[in-house]
């Protein structure tokens, strides 16, 4: 069976798809909630609830795991990181204190580390199951 040549666009496609999926997941889970909640004792929380962040993480686990299982390591790690970083930047950039960049940097570093760990684990499981590592 002949394989199609990998053009630059075909090589970038997994990265672009995972970046778009990560941005869309951010918008679906976190993008709509912009208000801080005030508790009865006067303290504020949020704007995100635990269930929203957990939903985002689980959604991203599926996306990263699928991309890694298909051999798209760069897409899984770099695409997801780029998508989340861009979404966080766009969501938080209206902060007048300028501290939003600290949060954006933490999102970038955390998603880079998290996706690298998940991708490594998925690739190791795939090798143990006898699937070739791409």
C-alpha positions in Angstrom: 0.0 0.0 0.0 1.4 3.4 -1.0 1.6 6.2 1.5 0.8 9.7 0.5 3.7 12.2 0.7 3.7 14.4 3.8 3.4 17.9 2.5 4.0 20.8 5.0 0.3 21.4 5.3 -0.4 17.7 6.1 2.3 17.8 8.8 0.9 20.9 10.4 -2.7 19.7 10.3 -2.6 17.6 13.5 -1.0 20.6 15.3 -3.7 23.0 14.0 -6.5 20.6 14.8 -5.4 20.0 18.4 -4.8 23.8 18.9 -8.3 24.5 17.6 -9.8 21.7 19.8 -8.0 23.1 22.9 -9.3 26.6 22.2 -12.8 25.4 21.6 -12.7 23.3 24.8 -11.5 26.4 26.8 -14.4 28.4 25.3 -17.0 25.7 26.0 -15.9 25.1 29.6 -14.4 28.4 30.8 -15.0 31.1 28.2 -18.5 32.0 29.2 -18.0 32.4 33.0 -16.5 35.8 33.8 -18.1 36.6 37.2 -16.6 36.0 40.6 -18.9 34.4 43.1 -19.4 36.0 46.6 -19.9 33.6 49.4 -22.0 34.3 52.5 -18.9 35.2 54.6 -17.9 37.8 52.0 -15.0 36.0 50.3 -15.0 35.7 46.6 -14.2 32.7 44.4 -13.8 32.0 40.8 -14.6 32.9 38.2 -14.3 29.2 37.4 -15.9 26.4 39.4 -14.0 23.1 40.1 -16.4 21.2 37.8 -15.6 23.6 34.9 -11.8 23.1 35.2 -12.3 19.3 35.6 -14.4 19.2 32.5 -11.8 21.1 30.6 -9.0 18.7 31.8 -11.0 15.6 30.9 -11.9 16.9 27.5 -8.2 17.7 26.8 -7.2 14.3 28.1 -9.3 12.7 25.4 -8.0 15.0 22.7 -4.4 14.7 23.7 -4.7 10.9 24.2 -6.2 10.5 20.8 -3.6 12.6 19.0 -0.8 10.8 20.9 -2.3 7.3 20.1 -2.3 8.3 16.4 1.4 9.2 16.6 0.9 13.0 16.4 3.2 13.8 19.3 3.9 17.4 18.3 0.2 18.1 17.8 -0.7 16.6 21.1 1.9 18.6 23.1 2.5 21.8 21.1 -0.9 22.2 19.5 -2.8 21.8 22.8 -0.4 24.1 24.6 -0.7 26.7 21.9 -4.5 26.5 21.8 -4.8 26.8 25.6 -2.2 29.6 25.8 -4.0 31.6 23.1 -7.4 31.1 24.6 -6.2 32.1 28.1 -4.5 35.2 26.6 -7.7 36.2 24.7 -9.9 35.5 27.7 -7.8 37.4 30.3 -6.1 40.2 28.3 -8.7 42.8 29.4 -7.2 42.7 32.9 -6.0 46.2 33.7 -3.4 45.1 36.2 -1.3 43.3 33.7 -1.0 40.3 36.0 -2.9 38.2 33.5 0.4 37.4 31.8 1.5 35.5 34.9 -1.6 33.4 34.6 -1.1 32.9 30.8 2.5 31.8 31.4 1.3 29.4 34.1 -1.3 27.9 31.7 1.4 27.6 29.1 3.9 25.8 31.4 1.3 23.6 33.0 -0.3 22.5 29.8 3.1 21.9 28.2 4.1 19.7 31.2 0.7 18.0 31.4 0.4 17.2 27.7 4.0 15.9 27.6 3.3 13.5 30.5 0.1 12.2 29.0 1.6 11.9 25.5 4.6 10.0 26.9 2.3 7.7 28.9 0.0 7.0 25.9 3.0 6.3 23.6 4.5 3.9 26.2 1.2 2.0 26.5 0.9 1.8 22.7 4.5 0.3 22.5 3.7 -2.2 25.2 0.6 -3.3 23.3 2.7 -4.0 20.3 1.8 -0.9 18.2 4.7 0.7 16.4 5.8 4.0 17.9 5.4 6.7 15.2 
